[in-house]
């Protein structure tokens, strides 16, 4: 019994000692996490957006050629069948079928019209045969009348002069009637030929139209023009063409066959940030489908004209990034995370955002481990860190939260308050100028303009207006990057990210 009590007491004692040791170690660890050091390194200014993978080069799978022929009157045509997206096909393999119901009705109307033209031609040919036959009979009768008049005149040469004159007048009348009938007959023949010729041309044109429609309808079963993977065509509004979607004679693309060896990421940047993005800038990319992988690329184009995407109010500009190399796992329509590197800050001092606090008049400061509150002049920032331009040096230890006796810490660096206020004043003036330039640009350039209207608008500008717009564009370009803009109204953000070096 005593032995059991002794063993139990020893176990309890060891447990208490272990708890004390663990508590001390944990407290030391917690104390170490209350502080951080001022670090020094490189920062990158990036514009973060979400994009979509596309093939840089793709071959369109189109409906039959001739849908937009002037002889055709096809409207929108539905897709009645389509192979699943992602299907690997060879040249000549089946891809899709178009709905023939509306086209068959149009063909029936054209066939009825052809039959009507052919019937009209046959009727005209019969009518012409009958009418010209009657005219020829009439000519023959008039010829007989003229011959009789000549015989009468010859027989009356021994008659009185009055009788001879009357016979000559009768012959003249008969000759004149015959000549007029011959002339009328020639006119009727030419008229009938021209009329029949017009009808024959009409019939021939209608036959060609029907033949062309029949040939096009035979091509409503669409095959792949080359080897590749079938990717559905994306409409302007973002929806993909599938079974039940419609194609038009002016946009007959059913699907595409992308070249997966060269991929691009298509994204949109808001109008506030687009001035910072330029062709040639490097980009870091991730793919949502493969979060463990990362890629790099280069901006190859930035749209000059903004657009308004469906269901959004913000104006955005299209940015295309070409991905370096190739990866067989990448597929069109995959979502990408794009970090466009717009500027790099080399060898700057930075601290965590958690260490920065502010006075009642918005003067930033930090709590130092030596028991002081240090005023700091801040620069660019991101979700984690902020650049310190004045007030701290590398290696200074700072509190990550407000210390219990923080109100006793003495404020240092008050001479930097004037620098901070002057910078805020300059920033406010620059922001006001930027807004003024934006308002002037908006007043000069009407919104929601199509490219055609934009071209017409630019052509009608006076030289003075052109120069004013050129100055406005020049004033907007050199804007300095001031961190994340407030009220941007877009899902894109501007951040500053530190480049991690091996010794960090």
Secondary structure, DSSP 8 states (H G I E B T S, - for coil): -HHHHHHHHHHHHHHHHHHHHHHHHHHHHHHHHTEEE-EEEEEEEEEEEEEEEEESSEEEEE--TTTT-TT-----EEEEEE--TT-EE-TT-EEEEE--HHHHHHHHHHHHHHHHHHHHHHHHHHHHHHHHHHHHHHHHHHHHHHHHHHHHHHHGGGS-HHHHHHHHHHHHHHHHHHHHHHHHHHHHHHHHHHHHHHHHHHHHHHHHHHHHHHHHHTT-EEE-SSSEEEEE-B-TTS-B--TT-EEBTTB-EEEEEE-TTSEEEEEEEETTTGGG--TT-EEEEEETTEEEEEEEEEEEEE-SS-EE-TT--SEEEEEEEEESS--TT--TT-EEEEEEEEEEEEEEEEEEGGGEEE-TT--EEEEBTTSEEEE-EEEEE-SSEEEEEES--TT-EEESS--TTGGGSEEE-TTHHHHHHHHHHHHHHHHHHHHHHHHHHHHHS-SS--HHHHHHHHHT--HHHHHHHHHHHHHHHT----SS-TT--SS-EEEEEEE--TT-
